[in-house]
Amino acid sequence: MFYNLLHYPTTQPSRITNLEAILDDYQPDLFMVCELENATGSNNILNAIQTPDGKYAACTYQNNQSTTSPLQQMAYYNTNKLILTNEQVLPTAIRDINHYTFKLNTPDQVANPKYLDVFVTHLKAGENTASAPDNETKRLNSVNVFTAELANIPTDHYIVFSGDFNLYSHNEPAYQEILDPTNAIVMIDPINRPAVWYNDSNSKDIHTQAVFSTADGNGHIGDGSWGGMDDRFDFIMMSENLQTNTEVYYKTNTYAAYGNNGNCYNKSINDPVCTGTYSQTIRDYLFNFSDHLPVVMEIETTQTLTVPSENYTQNFISFAKSNIASNQLMLNINTKYLKNEYLYIYNQLGQQLYQTKLGNSEYLTINTSKFAAGIYYIYTSKYNNSPLKFIKYN
């Protein structure tokens, strides 16, 4: 997942509760961000994505080395699946490009490593105008720094290049430079949707900005952009070998503008008419956190990952409908392993709020109407290494 955090935490740091719910819903193994403004904010983001078993880690927060801009990039990762091996800052004339090198956490990662190089950026904003005729050139100049660095990376590495690219069209020189087939490592756009994306109704399902419409008056979140969903500014690009390799590869049709049901053109993302896969609750969280949507995609591997071998709660309990509850929560129970065991619910303060003994039923409905809004954890008396999390909203 890549996400523009909209000047976090300088602008309304309390927004973090919305981000925590978003992360809990998608649970990214790699979370890449821009518009992070200080180390305190970075620590808040790590706390938001962290799980009780402490599997997430943060890369090193770096102040912007390119200019005096406070806006910076960062990445957070699941240590069960990824090992951070190197960090690098690539200065440009606008903002840094942050380069993180990971290898897959496999049993044979020393003898047979599989590397993933991750670049996170935030390119110059704005169309070319009479007063700013070189915005496209500035975006291109920053991208040239990235493509030059590709020559320093072994060609068997896998590459992810994410960020708020601020691109209006596939015709822009920066976009064409990323995809130049003569680059040292060939990059591709996973969805291959060339267009003049700005204000294009045919691209409405991949638009990522702006989640506020002018009618909403939601300029209260800093200098967030208005106007409704009409731009594809946010991208995750990848190396061609993630499309052609059979060991580590992009899972087809998983690239998405998270929260975009494809029917919010020029509307706010939480407009009640924008129904679909993404619920009203999630779209409300997105509306209240940033003026952009996250971009997501899945990478799969045939390699064995060194995930802890303990029995996990989630192996034996699953959500029958959703992990977002209002008045009730419905669970599937594996009675083969959990019959006569106890199920517990704890809040974020570690206080036990619910307990029940499990019997022969494969289904359990829990009344959550009196729970306060927030995030809760489900444990059992037999398997309690890693709890299930659910979100309660009022």
C-alpha positions as CSV (number, residue, x, y, z in Angstrom):
1,M,0.0,0.0,0.0
2,F,1.1,3.5,-0.9
3,Y,-0.6,6.5,0.8
4,N,-0.2,10.3,0.7
5,L,-0.7,11.2,4.4
6,L,-1.6,14.9,3.8
7,H,0.9,16.7,6.0
8,Y,0.8,14.3,8.9
9,P,1.0,15.0,11.8
10,T,1.1,18.8,11.5
11,T,-2.5,18.9,10.4
12,Q,-4.9,17.3,12.8
13,P,-2.8,14.6,14.4
14,S,-6.0,13.0,15.8
15,R,-6.7,11.8,12.3
16,I,-4.5,8.8,13.1
17,T,-7.6,6.8,14.4
18,N,-8.9,6.8,10.9
19,L,-5.7,5.6,9.5
20,E,-5.5,2.8,12.1
21,A,-8.9,1.5,10.9
22,I,-7.8,1.7,7.3
23,L,-4.6,-0.3,8.0
24,D,-6.5,-2.8,10.1
25,D,-8.9,-3.5,7.2
26,Y,-6.2,-4.0,4.5
27,Q,-3.3,-5.1,6.6
28,P,-0.4,-4.3,4.2
29,D,2.9,-6.2,4.5
30,L,4.6,-3.1,3.0
31,F,3.2,0.4,3.8
32,M,4.8,3.2,1.8
33,V,3.9,6.9,2.5
34,C,4.6,10.5,1.6
35,E,3.8,13.8,3.2
36,L,5.1,12.7,6.6
37,E,6.5,15.7,8.4
38,N,8.5,14.5,11.4
39,A,9.8,11.6,13.4
40,T,6.9,11.8,15.9
41,G,4.5,11.3,13.1
42,S,6.5,8.3,11.9
43,N,6.3,6.7,15.3
44,N,2.5,7.3,15.3
45,I,2.2,5.5,12.0
46,L,4.2,2.6,13.3
47,N,1.9,2.4,16.3
48,A,-1.1,2.5,14.0
49,I,0.0,-0.4,11.9
50,Q,1.6,-2.4,14.7
51,T,0.0,-5.7,15.9
52,P,0.1,-7.2,19.4
53,D,2.8,-9.6,18.4
54,G,5.0,-6.7,17.2
55,K,5.7,-8.0,13.7
56,Y,5.9,-4.5,12.0
57,A,9.0,-2.3,11.9
58,A,9.8,1.1,10.5
59,C,12.6,2.1,8.2
60,T,14.8,4.9,9.4
61,Y,13.1,8.3,9.4
62,Q,15.2,10.8,7.4
63,N,14.7,14.6,7.2
64,N,14.4,15.8,3.6
65,Q,17.9,16.2,2.2
66,S,16.8,17.8,-1.1
67,T,15.2,21.1,0.0
68,T,13.9,22.7,3.2
69,S,10.5,21.1,2.6
70,P,9.3,19.1,5.7
71,L,7.5,16.6,3.5
72,Q,9.2,13.2,3.6
73,Q,8.7,9.6,2.6
74,M,8.8,6.4,4.7
75,A,8.2,2.7,4.6
76,Y,6.9,0.2,7.2
77,Y,7.1,-3.6,6.8
78,N,6.1,-7.0,8.1
79,T,9.3,-8.5,9.6
80,N,7.8,-12.0,9.2
81,K,8.0,-11.6,5.5
82,L,10.7,-8.9,4.7
83,I,14.2,-8.2,6.0
84,L,15.5,-4.7,5.5
85,T,19.1,-4.8,4.2
86,N,19.8,-1.3,3.0
87,E,18.5,2.3,3.1
88,Q,19.4,5.2,0.7
89,V,18.3,8.7,0.2
90,L,18.4,10.0,-3.4
91,P,18.2,13.9,-3.4
92,T,16.4,15.7,-6.2
93,A,15.7,19.3,-6.9
94,I,12.3,19.0,-5.2
95,R,12.0,16.2,-2.6
96,D,14.0,13.1,-1.8
97,I,13.4,9.6,-3.3
98,N,13.8,7.1,-0.5
99,H,15.3,3.7,-1.6
100,Y,14.8,0.7,0.7
101,T,16.3,-2.8,-0.1
102,F,14.5,-5.8,1.3
103,K,15.0,-9.5,0.9
104,L,12.3,-12.1,1.4
105,N,12.4,-13.7,4.9
106,T,12.9,-17.3,3.7
107,P,14.7,-20.2,5.3
108,D,17.4,-20.0,2.6
109,Q,17.6,-16.2,2.4
110,V,21.4,-16.4,2.9
111,A,22.2,-18.9,0.2
112,N,19.4,-18.0,-2.2
113,P,18.2,-14.4,-1.5
114,K,15.3,-12.8,-3.3
115,Y,15.6,-9.0,-3.2
116,L,12.9,-6.3,-3.4
117,D,14.1,-2.7,-4.0
118,V,11.4,-0.2,-3.0
119,F,11.5,3.4,-4.0
120,V,9.1,6.0,-2.6
121,T,8.7,9.5,-4.0
122,H,6.6,12.6,-4.2
123,L,7.0,14.4,-7.5
124,K,6.4,18.1,-8.2
125,A,2.7,19.1,-8.1
126,G,0.8,21.2,-10.6
127,E,0.1,21.5,-14.3
128,N,2.3,23.6,-16.6
129,T,0.9,27.2,-16.5
130,A,2.1,30.6,-17.6
131,S,3.4,31.3,-14.1
132,A,4.9,27.7,-13.7
133,P,5.8,26.5,-17.1
134,D,8.2,23.8,-16.0
135,N,6.3,21.6,-13.5
136,E,6.4,18.7,-16.0
137,T,10.1,19.1,-16.4
138,K,10.6,19.1,-12.7
139,R,8.8,15.8,-12.4
140,L,10.9,14.4,-15.2
141,N,14.1,15.6,-13.6
142,S,13.2,13.7,-10.4
143,V,12.3,10.6,-12.3
144,N,15.6,10.7,-14.1
145,V,17.3,10.3,-10.7
146,F,15.3,7.1,-10.1
147,T,16.0,5.6,-13.6
148,A,19.7,6.4,-13.3
149,E,19.8,4.5,-10.0
150,L,18.4,1.4,-11.7
151,A,21.8,1.0,-13.3
152,N,23.2,0.3,-9.9
153,I,20.8,-2.5,-9.0
154,P,21.3,-6.2,-10.0
155,T,18.9,-7.1,-12.8
156,D,17.5,-10.1,-10.8
157,H,16.2,-7.8,-8.1
158,Y,12.5,-6.9,-8.1
159,I,11.6,-3.2,-8.1
160,V,8.6,-1.3,-6.8
161,F,8.4,2.5,-7.5
162,S,5.6,4.2,-5.6
163,G,4.5,7.7,-4.8
164,D,2.3,10.7,-5.4
165,F,3.5,11.3,-9.0
166,N,1.1,14.2,-9.7
167,L,0.8,13.1,-13.3
168,Y,-2.1,14.3,-15.4
169,S,-1.5,12.1,-18.4
170,H,0.4,9.1,-19.8
171,N,1.9,11.5,-22.3
172,E,3.9,13.3,-19.6
173,P,7.7,12.9,-20.0
174,A,8.1,11.6,-16.5
175,Y,5.6,8.7,-17.1
176,Q,7.3,7.9,-20.4
177,E,10.7,8.0,-18.8
178,I,9.6,5.5,-16.1
179,L,8.5,3.1,-18.8
180,D,11.4,3.6,-21.2
181,P,12.3,0.1,-22.4
182,T,16.0,1.1,-22.6
183,N,16.3,1.7,-18.8
184,A,18.7,-0.6,-17.0
185,I,15.7,-2.4,-15.5
186,V,12.5,-2.2,-17.4
187,M,9.5,-0.9,-15.5
188,I,5.8,-1.3,-16.2
189,D,2.5,0.1,-15.1
190,P,0.7,-3.0,-13.6
191,I,-2.7,-1.9,-15.0
192,N,-1.5,-0.5,-18.3
193,R,-4.2,2.2,-18.5
194,P,-2.8,5.0,-20.6
195,A,-5.1,8.0,-20.7
196,V,-5.3,11.7,-19.9
197,W,-6.4,10.7,-16.4
198,Y,-7.3,14.1,-15.2
199,N,-11.1,14.8,-15.4
200,D,-11.6,11.6,-17.4
201,S,-14.8,9.7,-16.6
202,N,-13.3,6.6,-18.3
203,S,-10.6,6.5,-15.6
204,K,-13.0,7.0,-12.7
205,D,-12.2,3.6,-11.2
206,I,-8.5,4.4,-10.8
207,H,-8.7,8.0,-9.6
208,T,-7.1,8.6,-6.2
209,Q,-7.6,12.4,-5.7
210,A,-9.5,14.4,-4.4
211,V,-11.7,12.7,-1.8
212,F,-13.5,16.0,-1.0
213,S,-16.0,17.5,-3.4
214,T,-16.4,21.3,-3.5
215,A,-19.9,21.0,-2.0
216,D,-18.6,19.4,1.1
217,G,-16.6,22.3,2.4
218,N,-14.0,20.0,3.9
219,G,-11.0,22.3,3.7
220,H,-10.6,21.7,7.4
221,I,-7.9,19.1,6.8
222,G,-5.0,21.4,6.1
223,D,-4.6,22.4,2.4
224,G,-6.2,19.2,1.1
225,S,-7.4,19.4,-2.5
226,W,-11.1,19.8,-3.3
227,G,-13.1,19.0,-6.3
228,G,-14.1,15.4,-6.1
229,M,-12.5,12.2,-7.5
230,D,-10.9,13.2,-10.8
231,D,-7.1,12.5,-10.7
232,R,-4.8,9.5,-10.9
233,F,-2.0,11.1,-9.0
234,D,-0.9,8.1,-6.9
235,F,1.0,5.1,-8.4
236,I,2.7,1.8,-7.7
237,M,5.0,0.9,-10.7
238,M,6.9,-2.4,-10.8
239,S,9.8,-4.0,-12.7
240,E,8.8,-6.2,-15.6
241,N,10.2,-9.3,-14.0
242,L,7.3,-9.1,-11.5
243,Q,5.1,-9.9,-14.4
244,T,7.2,-12.5,-16.0
245,N,8.8,-14.4,-13.1
246,T,7.1,-17.4,-11.5
247,E,8.8,-17.3,-8.1
248,V,8.0,-13.8,-7.1
249,Y,5.2,-12.1,-9.1
250,Y,2.4,-9.5,-9.2
251,K,-1.0,-11.1,-8.6
252,T,-3.1,-10.1,-11.6
253,N,-6.1,-7.8,-11.0
254,T,-5.1,-6.8,-7.4
255,Y,-4.0,-3.3,-8.2
256,A,-6.6,-0.8,-7.0
257,A,-7.4,2.6,-5.8
258,Y,-8.4,1.5,-2.3
259,G,-11.8,2.8,-1.4
260,N,-12.8,3.7,-5.0
261,N,-15.9,1.7,-6.1
262,G,-15.6,3.2,-9.6
263,N,-18.7,5.4,-9.3
264,C,-17.5,8.5,-7.4
265,Y,-16.4,10.6,-10.4
266,N,-16.3,14.2,-9.2
267,K,-17.9,13.2,-5.9
268,S,-16.6,12.8,-2.4
269,I,-15.3,9.3,-1.7
270,N,-17.9,8.8,1.0
271,D,-20.9,10.0,-1.0
272,P,-23.8,7.6,-0.2
273,V,-24.3,6.9,-3.9
274,C,-20.8,5.5,-4.2
275,T,-21.7,2.0,-3.0
276,G,-19.8,-1.2,-3.8
277,T,-17.0,-3.3,-2.5
278,Y,-15.7,-0.7,-0.2
279,S,-18.2,0.0,2.7
280,Q,-19.5,3.3,3.8
281,T,-17.6,3.0,7.0
282,I,-14.2,2.5,5.2
283,R,-15.0,5.4,2.9
284,D,-15.8,7.6,5.8
285,Y,-12.4,6.7,7.3
286,L,-10.7,7.6,4.0
287,F,-12.6,10.9,3.8
288,N,-11.5,11.9,7.3
289,F,-7.9,11.1,6.9
290,S,-6.5,12.4,3.6
291,D,-7.3,14.1,0.3
292,H,-5.9,11.1,-1.5
293,L,-6.8,7.4,-1.6
294,P,-4.2,4.7,-1.0
295,V,-3.0,2.5,-3.9
296,V,-2.7,-1.2,-3.3
297,M,-1.5,-4.3,-5.0
298,E,-0.4,-7.9,-4.1
299,I,2.9,-9.6,-4.7
300,E,3.0,-13.4,-4.2
301,T,5.8,-15.8,-4.0
302,T,6.3,-19.6,-4.3
303,Q,9.1,-19.3,-1.7
304,T,8.5,-20.5,1.9
305,L,8.4,-17.5,4.2
306,T,9.8,-17.8,7.7
307,V,6.6,-17.0,9.5
308,P,6.5,-18.0,13.2
309,S,5.3,-21.6,13.7
310,E,3.0,-21.0,16.6
311,N,-0.7,-21.8,16.3
312,Y,-2.5,-18.5,15.5
313,T,-6.0,-17.6,16.7
314,Q,-6.9,-16.6,13.2
315,N,-6.3,-20.1,12.0
316,F,-9.3,-21.3,13.9
317,I,-11.6,-18.2,14.0
318,S,-12.7,-16.1,11.0
319,F,-15.2,-13.3,10.4
320,A,-18.5,-14.6,8.9
321,K,-19.2,-11.2,7.3
322,S,-16.8,-8.4,8.1
323,N,-14.3,-7.3,10.8
324,I,-16.2,-4.0,11.0
325,A,-19.2,-4.2,13.4
326,S,-21.9,-1.9,14.7
327,N,-24.4,-3.8,16.8
328,Q,-23.1,-7.3,16.3
329,L,-20.1,-9.3,15.2
330,M,-20.5,-12.7,13.5
331,L,-17.7,-15.3,13.7
332,N,-17.0,-18.7,12.2
333,I,-15.6,-21.2,14.8
334,N,-13.5,-24.3,14.1
335,T,-15.1,-26.5,16.7
336,K,-12.7,-29.3,16.0
337,Y,-10.0,-27.4,17.8
338,L,-11.9,-24.9,20.0
339,K,-14.8,-26.9,21.5
340,N,-15.0,-26.2,25.2
341,E,-12.3,-23.5,24.9
342,Y,-13.0,-19.8,25.9
343,L,-13.2,-16.8,23.6
344,Y,-12.2,-13.4,25.0
345,I,-12.4,-9.8,23.6
346,Y,-10.0,-7.1,24.8
347,N,-9.9,-3.4,24.1
348,Q,-6.7,-1.5,23.2
349,L,-6.0,-0.9,26.9
350,G,-5.8,-4.6,27.5
351,Q,-9.1,-4.7,29.4
352,Q,-11.2,-7.9,29.0
353,L,-14.7,-6.9,27.9
354,Y,-16.2,-10.2,26.9
355,Q,-15.9,-13.9,27.6
356,T,-17.8,-17.0,26.5
357,K,-17.3,-20.7,26.4
358,L,-17.4,-22.3,22.9
359,G,-19.5,-25.3,22.3
360,N,-20.5,-27.3,19.2
361,S,-21.8,-24.4,17.1
362,E,-19.6,-23.4,14.2
363,Y,-21.1,-19.9,14.4
364,L,-21.0,-17.2,17.1
365,T,-22.9,-13.9,17.1
366,I,-21.6,-11.3,19.7
367,N,-23.7,-8.3,20.7
368,T,-21.3,-5.3,20.3
369,S,-23.9,-2.6,20.6
370,K,-22.6,-1.4,24.0
371,F,-18.9,-1.4,22.9
372,A,-17.3,2.0,22.4
373,A,-16.1,2.9,19.0
374,G,-12.5,1.6,18.5
375,I,-10.4,-1.5,17.7
376,Y,-10.7,-4.7,19.7
377,Y,-8.8,-8.0,19.9
378,I,-10.2,-11.5,19.9
379,Y,-8.2,-14.3,21.8
380,T,-9.0,-17.9,22.7
381,S,-7.8,-19.9,25.7
382,K,-6.0,-22.4,23.5
383,Y,-4.5,-20.4,20.6
384,N,-3.7,-16.9,21.6
385,N,-0.4,-16.0,19.9
386,S,-1.9,-13.6,17.4
387,P,-5.4,-12.2,17.9
388,L,-8.1,-11.3,15.4
389,K,-8.8,-7.6,15.3
390,F,-12.2,-6.0,14.6
391,I,-13.4,-2.4,14.4
392,K,-16.5,-1.1,16.2
393,Y,-18.2,2.0,15.0
394,N,-21.2,3.8,16.3
